[in-house]
Amino acid sequence: MDLLPIEIKVNVEGDAAAALSALGGPHGPMTTRDIWFAEDRIGVAEGRVPLLDAGVILRFRIHGSPDDLTVKLRPCTREQLVGRFSAPFEAQPLTYRIEEDWSGGRRVVAASLVHRHPAGVLSDAVQPGADPVASLDGVQDQFLHACAPAVRLDGLVALGPVRSTRADDVPLEDLEVDLEVWSVTGLDFLEASVRVKPKDEDDIETLTARAERRQRKLQEALRDSGLALSEHPDSKTRRVLTALAGGRETAARPRLP
């Protein structure tokens, strides 16, 4: 089985804007977008996130250039990724990735199918009363039915917006780091991430050792910049979705562009 790229993520707590400034993010190109998620309406009314608990994430990124709709399975197994979804592919406007997702001591496999749309096209999908699933294309629907057949997608509601501010390839010591601030409902934190790609000569031990060195180097570089690393066990997606589900009445109101 082919080796997977590894995305290493480190969350920074505290003043996210100050952290971004400390790392030099604002001095380069920045992208600001609104992020929405689809979740089970009944579950959300009870403060739960059943879709996320089942390992399925439906994410809308709007007011970017372009917009995009992502269907992600995380965590998943290589065995459940069947048929055409057993290997990555690019077929514009679709991109399908399989990678390892590392955050602290948590290491899981994630598979994501991204469909890019012209800017603003997805805004209607997150309006009150809209069915977010209606925006899935045929390949994304096939992905879910083939690889997560037990997951029900009826009765979903859009949660958001989360304001995302992102800077890619920011120099940090000898690393190039992607930085993203998420702000919503009292949560405000920065995620720093790097990717490690397999080399032709790699085996699993060599790739893992290189990724572990890169993870330590990223953590040390952030600490050397005076930043406090998060020790929270949950991913930023779970933290944000849990906060949005807990504040459903205000969270589901759309933000005007």
C-alpha positions as CSV (number, residue, x, y, z in Angstrom):
1,M,0.0,0.0,0.0
2,D,1.4,3.4,-1.0
3,L,2.7,5.7,1.7
4,L,0.6,8.7,2.5
5,P,1.5,12.4,2.8
6,I,1.4,13.6,6.4
7,E,-0.1,16.9,7.5
8,I,1.2,18.0,10.9
9,K,-1.0,20.5,12.8
10,V,-0.2,22.5,16.0
11,N,-2.8,24.7,17.6
12,V,-1.8,27.9,19.5
13,E,-4.0,29.2,22.3
14,G,-4.5,32.8,23.4
15,D,-4.6,35.9,21.2
16,A,-4.7,34.4,17.7
17,A,-4.3,37.8,16.0
18,A,-1.2,38.6,18.1
19,A,0.2,35.1,17.4
20,L,-0.3,35.5,13.7
21,S,1.5,38.9,13.9
22,A,4.3,37.3,15.9
23,L,4.9,34.8,13.2
24,G,4.9,37.4,10.4
25,G,1.7,36.2,8.7
26,P,0.2,39.6,8.0
27,H,3.2,40.7,6.0
28,G,2.3,38.3,3.1
29,P,-0.8,37.5,1.1
30,M,-3.8,36.7,3.3
31,T,-7.1,35.0,2.5
32,T,-10.2,35.7,4.5
33,R,-13.3,33.5,4.1
34,D,-16.4,32.3,6.0
35,I,-16.5,28.6,6.8
36,W,-19.8,26.7,7.4
37,F,-20.4,23.1,8.3
38,A,-23.4,20.9,7.8
39,E,-24.7,18.9,10.8
40,D,-27.7,16.8,11.8
41,R,-30.5,19.2,12.6
42,I,-32.0,17.0,15.4
43,G,-28.6,16.4,17.0
44,V,-27.7,20.1,16.9
45,A,-31.0,20.9,18.6
46,E,-29.7,18.7,21.5
47,G,-26.2,20.1,21.4
48,R,-24.7,17.1,19.7
49,V,-22.7,16.7,16.4
50,P,-23.7,13.2,15.1
51,L,-22.2,13.7,11.6
52,L,-18.8,14.6,13.1
53,D,-19.1,11.7,15.6
54,A,-19.6,9.4,12.6
55,G,-16.4,10.7,11.1
56,V,-18.0,12.8,8.3
57,I,-17.3,16.5,7.8
58,L,-19.2,18.6,5.2
59,R,-17.5,22.0,5.0
60,F,-18.3,25.1,2.9
61,R,-15.7,27.8,2.4
62,I,-17.4,30.9,1.0
63,H,-16.3,34.4,-0.3
64,G,-13.0,33.0,-1.3
65,S,-11.6,32.8,-4.8
66,P,-12.9,30.2,-5.5
67,D,-15.5,28.9,-3.0
68,D,-15.3,25.2,-2.3
69,L,-17.3,22.4,-0.8
70,T,-15.3,19.6,0.9
71,V,-16.6,16.2,2.0
72,K,-14.1,14.6,4.4
73,L,-13.9,11.3,6.2
74,R,-11.8,11.7,9.4
75,P,-10.9,9.4,10.9
76,C,-11.2,6.6,8.3
77,T,-9.3,3.5,7.3
78,R,-7.6,2.7,4.0
79,E,-9.9,-0.4,3.8
80,Q,-13.1,1.7,3.7
81,L,-11.8,3.8,0.8
82,V,-13.0,1.6,-2.1
83,G,-13.1,1.7,-5.9
84,R,-12.0,4.9,-7.4
85,F,-11.6,6.4,-3.9
86,S,-8.8,4.0,-3.0
87,A,-6.2,6.4,-4.5
88,P,-5.9,10.2,-4.8
89,F,-7.0,11.9,-8.1
90,E,-7.3,15.3,-9.7
91,A,-10.2,16.0,-12.1
92,Q,-11.0,19.7,-12.2
93,P,-12.9,21.1,-10.5
94,L,-12.4,18.1,-8.1
95,T,-9.4,17.2,-6.0
96,Y,-9.4,14.0,-3.9
97,R,-6.7,13.5,-1.2
98,I,-5.8,10.8,1.2
99,E,-3.3,11.7,3.9
100,E,-2.4,11.2,7.5
101,D,-3.5,13.9,9.9
102,W,-1.2,14.4,12.9
103,S,-2.1,16.7,15.8
104,G,-0.2,16.1,19.0
105,G,-0.2,12.4,19.7
106,R,-3.3,11.8,17.5
107,R,-2.6,10.3,14.1
108,V,-5.5,9.4,11.9
109,V,-6.1,8.8,8.2
110,A,-8.3,11.4,6.4
111,A,-9.8,11.4,2.9
112,S,-11.2,14.5,1.4
113,L,-13.0,15.3,-1.8
114,V,-13.0,19.0,-2.7
115,H,-15.2,20.6,-5.3
116,R,-14.3,24.2,-6.3
117,H,-17.0,26.7,-7.3
118,P,-17.0,30.3,-8.6
119,A,-16.8,32.8,-5.7
120,G,-20.2,33.3,-4.1
121,V,-21.9,30.3,-5.7
122,L,-22.3,28.4,-2.4
123,S,-23.8,31.3,-0.4
124,D,-27.4,30.0,-0.9
125,A,-26.5,26.6,0.4
126,V,-26.1,27.9,4.0
127,Q,-29.1,30.1,4.1
128,P,-31.8,29.3,6.7
129,G,-34.1,26.6,5.4
130,A,-31.7,25.4,2.6
131,D,-30.6,21.8,2.3
132,P,-26.8,21.8,2.4
133,V,-26.7,18.3,0.8
134,A,-28.3,19.7,-2.4
135,S,-24.9,21.3,-3.2
136,L,-23.0,18.0,-3.3
137,D,-22.1,16.9,-6.8
138,G,-22.5,13.4,-8.1
139,V,-18.9,12.3,-7.3
140,Q,-19.1,13.6,-3.8
141,D,-22.4,11.7,-3.3
142,Q,-20.7,8.5,-4.7
143,F,-17.8,9.0,-2.3
144,L,-20.1,9.1,0.7
145,H,-22.3,6.2,-0.4
146,A,-19.3,4.0,-1.2
147,C,-17.0,4.8,1.7
148,A,-19.5,5.8,4.5
149,P,-22.7,4.0,3.5
150,A,-24.2,4.0,7.0
151,V,-24.2,7.8,7.4
152,R,-27.5,9.5,6.8
153,L,-27.5,12.9,5.1
154,D,-31.1,13.9,5.4
155,G,-32.2,16.6,7.8
156,L,-29.0,18.6,7.8
157,V,-28.6,22.3,8.9
158,A,-25.7,24.7,8.2
159,L,-23.7,25.9,11.1
160,G,-21.5,29.0,10.9
161,P,-20.0,31.3,10.0
162,V,-16.5,30.7,11.2
163,R,-14.2,33.6,10.1
164,S,-11.0,32.2,8.7
165,T,-7.9,34.2,8.0
166,R,-5.1,32.2,6.3
167,A,-1.5,32.8,5.2
168,D,0.3,30.0,3.3
169,D,4.0,29.2,3.1
170,V,5.1,31.6,5.9
171,P,8.8,31.3,6.7
172,L,9.4,30.1,10.2
173,E,13.1,29.3,10.9
174,D,13.8,26.7,8.1
175,L,10.2,25.7,7.7
176,E,7.4,27.0,5.4
177,V,4.3,27.0,7.5
178,D,0.6,27.5,6.7
179,L,-1.2,29.6,9.3
180,E,-4.9,29.9,9.8
181,V,-6.9,31.8,12.5
182,W,-10.5,30.6,13.2
183,S,-12.8,33.0,15.1
184,V,-16.3,32.1,16.2
185,T,-18.6,32.2,19.3
186,G,-15.9,33.0,21.8
187,L,-13.2,30.7,20.3
188,D,-10.2,32.3,18.7
189,F,-7.2,30.3,17.9
190,L,-4.4,29.8,15.4
191,E,-3.4,26.6,13.6
192,A,0.1,26.1,12.2
193,S,0.6,23.3,9.8
194,V,3.2,21.7,7.6
195,R,3.1,18.8,5.2
196,V,5.6,15.9,4.8
197,K,5.5,14.1,1.4
198,P,6.8,10.6,0.9
199,K,10.1,10.2,-1.1
200,D,10.7,7.4,-3.6
201,E,13.2,5.8,-1.3
202,D,11.0,6.0,1.9
203,D,9.6,3.1,3.8
204,I,7.1,3.6,6.6
205,E,9.8,3.9,9.3
206,T,11.8,6.5,7.4
207,L,8.8,8.6,6.6
208,T,7.5,8.5,10.1
209,A,10.9,9.4,11.6
210,R,11.2,12.4,9.2
211,A,7.6,13.5,10.1
212,E,8.3,13.2,13.8
213,R,11.4,15.4,13.4
214,R,9.4,18.0,11.5
215,Q,6.7,17.9,14.1
216,R,9.2,18.6,16.9
217,K,10.8,21.4,14.8
218,L,7.4,23.1,14.3
219,Q,6.5,22.9,17.9
220,E,9.9,24.3,19.0
221,A,9.8,27.1,16.4
222,L,6.4,28.2,17.7
223,R,7.6,28.1,21.3
224,D,10.7,30.1,20.3
225,S,8.3,32.7,19.0
226,G,6.8,33.1,22.5
227,L,3.6,31.2,21.7
228,A,1.7,28.8,24.0
229,L,0.9,25.5,22.3
230,S,-2.6,24.1,23.0
231,E,-2.9,21.0,25.1
232,H,-6.6,20.6,24.2
233,P,-7.3,17.0,23.1
234,D,-10.0,17.9,20.5
235,S,-9.4,19.1,17.0
236,K,-10.2,22.6,16.0
237,T,-13.2,21.3,13.9
238,R,-14.7,19.5,16.9
239,R,-14.2,22.5,19.2
240,V,-15.8,24.9,16.7
241,L,-18.7,22.6,15.8
242,T,-19.4,21.8,19.5
243,A,-19.5,25.6,20.2
244,L,-21.8,26.2,17.2
245,A,-24.1,23.5,18.2
246,G,-24.3,24.9,21.7
247,G,-25.2,28.3,20.3
248,R,-27.5,27.2,17.5
249,E,-29.9,30.2,17.4
250,T,-27.1,32.7,16.9
251,A,-24.7,30.5,15.0
252,A,-27.0,29.6,12.1
253,R,-27.7,33.2,11.1
254,P,-25.9,34.0,7.9
255,R,-23.2,36.6,7.7
256,L,-23.7,39.1,4.9
257,P,-20.8,39.4,2.5
